[in-house]
Amino acid sequence: MEPADGQEEAARKKARKPERTWTAKFLALFTAVGVSLASYGVPEADHRQYLRDVEAVGALVSPLTLRADRWAQAAWELPGAEAVVRGIATGFSWQQAEPEEFFRVENYVPPEHEEKVEMKLQEEEAAGRMVRTDVESVPGVSALGIVLRVVDGKVKERIVHDLSRPVGLSVNDNCEIDKRRFQSVEEALLTWCSP
């Protein structure tokens, strides 16, 4: 079976992209020897369980999560590092209240972009970054939209998962997330490189 034109083009683009190695180089430069996830109060068993849980639903474990121990070393002694390392190792969580009633918000993707959005969703699912679920297992269905922007003279599409509607029932309205401010990369480098 021949791939569809869009899939063939996506495969060609992927083959042209150089592999990104900056993350590995960054982690190799800035590591505190002897620091582990346990140094942040994260038991290794919790990290391994999180990896199994992600894989059990058919999702792909992020490379960031797979290297949680290295990020723990790189972030040692940085303000706010404990929350970030814990989130990388065992997932970020927040308090989520169930909405009072089930909600469904229709997608707002113009007809001329529906095929492109469907193709992007299939790519995300195939890559393990998105997992389908039954509508009965969720408290509501949020809308998808698309944002168009011009980059280097070409129109780029970005899918938006709108978690802010309907007002009063939405995911955003029913969750509590602690506000945090983390260092910028520049601030972190200055901290690491200063005597």
Backbone hydrogen bonds, N-H to C=O, Kabsch-Sander energy under -0.5 kcal/mol:
donor,donor_aa,acceptor,acceptor_aa,energy
8,E,4,A,-2.6
9,E,5,D,-2.4
10,A,6,G,-2.2
11,A,7,Q,-2.3
12,R,8,E,-2.1
13,K,9,E,-2.4
14,K,10,A,-2.4
15,A,11,A,-2.0
16,R,12,R,-1.4
17,K,13,K,-1.2
21,T,19,E,-0.6
25,K,21,T,-2.2
26,F,22,W,-3.0
27,L,23,T,-2.7
28,A,24,A,-2.0
29,L,25,K,-1.7
30,F,26,F,-1.9
31,T,29,L,-0.7
33,V,31,T,-0.8
35,V,32,A,-1.7
39,S,36,S,-0.9
40,Y,37,L,-1.8
41,G,38,A,-1.9
42,V,37,L,-2.0
46,D,43,P,-0.8
47,H,43,P,-1.6
48,R,44,E,-2.6
49,Q,45,A,-2.3
50,Y,46,D,-2.2
51,L,47,H,-2.1
52,R,48,R,-2.1
53,D,49,Q,-2.7
54,V,50,Y,-2.4
55,E,51,L,-2.2
56,A,52,R,-2.2
57,V,53,D,-1.1
57,V,54,V,-0.6
58,G,55,E,-1.6
59,A,54,V,-1.8
60,L,128,G,-3.3
66,L,62,S,-2.2
67,R,63,P,-1.4
68,A,65,T,-1.6
70,R,67,R,-0.7
71,W,67,R,-2.0
72,A,68,A,-2.2
73,Q,69,D,-1.5
74,A,70,R,-2.5
75,A,71,W,-2.2
76,W,73,Q,-0.8
78,L,75,A,-2.3
81,A,78,L,-1.9
84,V,80,G,-1.4
85,V,81,A,-3.2
86,R,82,E,-2.5
87,G,83,A,-2.1
88,I,84,V,-2.6
89,A,85,V,-2.5
90,T,86,R,-2.8
91,G,87,G,-1.8
95,Q,176,E,-1.5
97,A,174,N,-3.5
103,F,139,P,-0.8
105,V,141,V,-2.6
106,E,104,R,-0.5
108,Y,144,L,-2.5
113,H,110,P,-2.6
114,E,110,P,-0.7
114,E,111,P,-0.8
117,V,113,H,-2.5
118,E,114,E,-2.6
119,M,115,E,-2.3
120,K,116,K,-2.4
121,L,117,V,-2.5
122,Q,118,E,-2.2
123,E,119,M,-2.2
124,E,120,K,-2.4
125,E,121,L,-2.4
126,A,122,Q,-2.7
127,A,123,E,-2.0
128,G,125,E,-1.1
129,R,124,E,-2.2
130,M,124,E,-1.0
137,S,134,D,-1.7
138,V,135,V,-1.2
141,V,103,F,-2.6
142,S,140,G,-0.5
143,A,162,D,-0.7
145,G,160,V,-2.7
146,I,108,Y,-0.6
147,V,158,R,-2.8
149,R,156,K,-2.2
151,V,149,R,-0.6
151,V,154,K,-3.2
154,K,151,V,-2.1
156,K,149,R,-3.7
158,R,147,V,-2.1
160,V,145,G,-2.3
162,D,143,A,-2.3
162,D,160,V,-0.8
163,L,161,H,-1.0
169,L,166,P,-1.7
170,S,166,P,-2.1
172,N,163,L,-2.6
174,N,170,S,-1.1
174,N,171,V,-0.7
175,C,172,N,-1.1
176,E,95,Q,-2.6
177,I,175,C,-0.5
188,A,184,S,-2.4
189,L,185,V,-2.7
190,L,186,E,-2.2
191,T,187,E,-2.2
192,W,188,A,-2.6
193,C,189,L,-2.7
194,S,190,L,-1.3
